[in-house]
């Protein structure tokens, strides 16, 4: 190891807080090969040294944050993968996965998903992989789903939903048929976020037996699906869901339906909103008035 890297590591372990601080602030200028040693120091029984090492790791990661495709960034990723997969303290490995979520690319996915079944690291792995751009992370999550623990399958589905991964469409349809309500609802939430119309009609979980919160998520997912159908040019299917929400007593469901219907902009849509202009519920009435005015303006612009 060169003298400057050795001096850096010595300073990180200094008894002088000012020396440690100066070292971690300059960590971005140091060769990434110090990362494994910093991983060891991050678990030091000396709080000041442990903090300095953790902050140095953060500084190194931030230093390559805008250097996409550079050799240094690739080296930082490589060294962090060593820490994430090595015999380091659990908090240190956790930090490595979080840092990798900021800078890792698709080529790192195979090494990351090896740990998706680790009880103490699986959440960090999914969080990390979910944030990596590209299709490889999505395909990897779909592939990992089958062998995932039952209690963790909803988390994988959530990640795929957040990414609106069309690759997971079939998986969501399968999950919605699960007798496990948590999995079924996770599948429905993800399906709603993805918003892609499947080749066959989806079978949504029955509301019987759902908790009150799950019933809310059920309708929310249906409305997300309806919004997606409007965007994709299938308003007739969306109207069925919107009309159902319009008949609900809760103001927020009615308002959500009105906003969605207004985007359709057809005479049928106007007819559905019109009765709500006289609603006794102030919020619903105001939402309907704004939607009505917006539709009128859009119609005038098209004329």
KADA-V67952 format. One record per residue. OMEGA is omega in whole degrees, 0 to 359 (NA if undefined). BURIAL is # if it has 16 or more other C-alpha atoms within 10 Angstrom, else .. D_CENTER is the distance of its C-alpha to the mean C-alpha in Angstrom with 1 decimal. Layout:
OMEGA&BURIAL&D_CENTER ; OMEGA&BURIAL&D_CENTER
This chain:
182&.&39.6 ; 185&.&40.9 ; 183&.&42.4 ; 176&.&39.8 ; 179&#&37.0 ; 178&.&39.3 ; 179&.&40.1 ; 180&#&36.5 ; 177&#&35.8 ; 180&.&39.1 ; 178&#&38.1 ; 182&#&34.8 ; 183&#&36.9 ; 174&#&39.6 ; 181&.&41.0 ; 182&.&40.9 ; 180&.&37.7 ; 178&.&38.5 ; 178&#&38.7 ; 181&#&35.4 ; 180&#&33.8 ; 181&.&35.4 ; 183&#&34.3 ; 178&#&30.5 ; 181&.&30.6 ; 186&.&32.2 ; 180&#&30.0 ; 181&#&28.4 ; 185&.&31.9 ; 178&#&32.4 ; 181&#&32.0 ; 181&#&28.7 ; 176&.&30.9 ; 186&#&31.2 ; 179&#&27.6 ; 178&#&28.6 ; 177&.&31.4 ; 177&#&29.1 ; 177&#&27.0 ; 182&#&30.2 ; 180&#&31.2 ; 177&#&27.9 ; 181&#&29.1 ; 177&#&32.5 ; 174&.&34.5 ; 185&.&35.3 ; 181&.&32.7 ; 179&#&33.5 ; 179&#&33.2 ; 179&#&30.0 ; 180&#&28.5 ; 180&#&30.0 ; 179&#&28.6 ; 180&#&25.0 ; 177&#&25.4 ; 177&#&27.0 ; 178&#&24.1 ; 181&#&21.8 ; 179&#&24.5 ; 180&#&24.7 ; 181&#&21.0 ; 182&#&21.2 ; 179&#&24.4 ; 184&#&22.9 ; 181&.&19.7 ; 181&.&21.4 ; 182&.&23.5 ; 175&.&21.6 ; 181&.&23.8 ; 179&.&26.3 ; 181&.&28.0 ; 179&.&27.3 ; 178&#&23.5 ; 180&#&23.9 ; 177&.&26.2 ; 178&#&23.8 ; 181&#&21.1 ; 182&#&23.9 ; 177&#&25.1 ; 176&#&21.8 ; 176&#&21.4 ; 180&#&24.8 ; 182&#&23.9 ; 185&#&20.7 ; 186&.&22.9 ; 181&.&26.2 ; 178&.&28.2 ; 177&#&26.9 ; 183&.&26.3 ; 179&.&23.1 ; 180&.&21.9 ; 177&#&22.7 ; 177&#&20.7 ; 179&#&17.7 ; 180&#&18.1 ; 179&#&18.5 ; 180&#&15.2 ; 179&#&13.5 ; 177&#&15.9 ; 179&#&15.2 ; 182&#&11.5 ; 189&#&13.3 ; 183&#&16.0 ; 177&#&15.8 ; 183&#&16.3 ; 182&.&16.4 ; 180&.&19.7 ; 186&#&18.3 ; 180&#&16.1 ; 180&.&19.1 ; 182&.&20.0 ; 186&#&16.6 ; 175&#&16.2 ; 185&.&19.7 ; 185&#&18.5 ; 179&#&15.9 ; 177&#&18.7 ; 187&.&19.8 ; 185&.&19.8 ; 184&.&19.3 ; 189&#&16.8 ; 179&#&14.6 ; 180&#&11.8 ; 180&#&12.1 ; 181&#&12.3 ; 178&#&9.1 ; 181&#&7.2 ; 183&#&9.6 ; 180&#&9.6 ; 185&#&6.0 ; 181&#&6.9 ; 181&#&10.3 ; 176&.&11.5 ; 182&.&13.7 ; 183&.&14.3 ; 179&#&15.4 ; 182&#&12.1 ; 178&#&11.4 ; 180&.&15.0 ; 179&#&15.0 ; 178&#&12.4 ; 181&#&14.5 ; 182&.&17.6 ; 188&#&16.6 ; 186&#&16.1 ; 184&.&19.8 ; 180&.&20.9 ; 176&#&18.2 ; 183&.&19.6 ; 183&.&19.6 ; 181&.&18.0 ; 180&#&15.0 ; 177&#&14.5 ; 180&#&12.6 ; 178&#&9.9 ; 178&#&9.8 ; 179&#&10.0 ; 179&#&7.1 ; 180&#&4.9 ; 176&#&7.4 ; 179&#&7.3 ; 180&.&4.1 ; 182&#&6.0 ; 186&#&9.1 ; 178&#&10.7 ; 177&#&14.4 ; 184&.&15.2 ; 185&#&14.0 ; 180&#&16.2 ; 179&.&19.0 ; 178&#&17.0 ; 179&#&15.8 ; 177&#&19.5 ; 182&#&20.7 ; 181&#&18.4 ; 179&#&19.6 ; 182&#&23.1 ; 175&.&22.6 ; 176&.&25.1 ; 185&.&22.5 ; 180&#&21.3 ; 180&#&18.1 ; 181&#&17.2 ; 180&#&18.6 ; 176&#&16.7 ; 177&#&13.3 ; 180&#&14.5 ; 179&#&15.6 ; 180&#&12.5 ; 179&#&10.7 ; 180&#&13.9 ; 180&#&14.1 ; 180&#&10.9 ; 172&#&12.1 ; 180&#&15.4 ; 179&#&17.6 ; 180&#&21.1 ; 181&.&22.1 ; 178&.&25.6 ; 182&.&26.6 ; 180&.&26.1 ; 175&#&23.2 ; 183&.&24.5 ; 177&#&22.5 ; 176&#&22.9 ; 181&.&26.0 ; 178&.&25.8 ; 179&.&28.6 ; 178&.&27.7 ; 174&#&24.4 ; 180&.&24.0 ; 180&.&24.2 ; 178&.&20.6 ; 177&#&19.7 ; 176&#&22.2 ; 179&.&20.4 ; 179&#&17.1 ; 181&#&19.3 ; 178&#&20.7 ; 179&#&17.6 ; 177&#&16.2 ; 179&#&19.6 ; 175&#&19.6 ; 177&#&16.4 ; 180&#&18.2 ; 179&#&21.2 ; 180&#&19.7 ; 180&#&18.4 ; 177&#&21.9 ; 180&#&23.5 ; 183&.&21.7 ; 175&.&22.8 ; 179&.&26.3 ; 186&.&26.7 ; 184&#&27.7 ; 178&.&30.1 ; 181&.&27.5 ; 183&#&25.4 ; 179&#&28.6 ; 180&.&29.0 ; 181&#&25.9 ; 180&#&26.6 ; 177&#&30.2 ; 180&.&29.1 ; 178&#&27.0 ; 182&#&29.9 ; 179&.&32.1 ; 180&.&30.1 ; 184&.&31.7 ; 182&.&28.6 ; 187&#&28.5 ; 177&.&24.7 ; 178&#&24.6 ; 181&#&27.7 ; 178&#&26.3 ; 180&#&23.0 ; 180&#&25.4 ; 180&#&27.7 ; 179&#&25.1 ; 181&#&24.0 ; 182&#&27.7 ; 180&#&28.7 ; 178&#&26.5 ; 172&#&28.6 ; 180&#&31.7 ; 175&.&34.4 ; 177&.&37.5 ; 179&.&36.0 ; 179&#&33.0 ; 180&#&35.5 ; 180&.&37.6 ; 182&#&34.6 ; 188&#&33.9 ; 181&#&37.5 ; 182&.&38.3 ; 176&#&35.6 ; 179&#&37.5 ; 181&.&39.9 ; 176&.&37.4 ; 178&.&38.6 ; 189&.&35.1 ; 182&.&35.0 ; 179&.&31.2 ; 181&#&31.4 ; 180&#&34.5 ; 178&#&33.2 ; 179&#&30.0 ; 179&#&32.4 ; 180&#&34.7 ; 179&.&32.1 ; 180&#&30.8 ; 180&#&34.4 ; 179&.&35.3 ; 178&.&32.3 ; 179&#&33.4 ; 180&.&37.0 ; 180&.&36.1 ; 180&.&34.2 ; 180&.&37.1 ; 181&.&39.6 ; 179&.&37.8 ; 184&.&37.8 ; NA&.&41.5
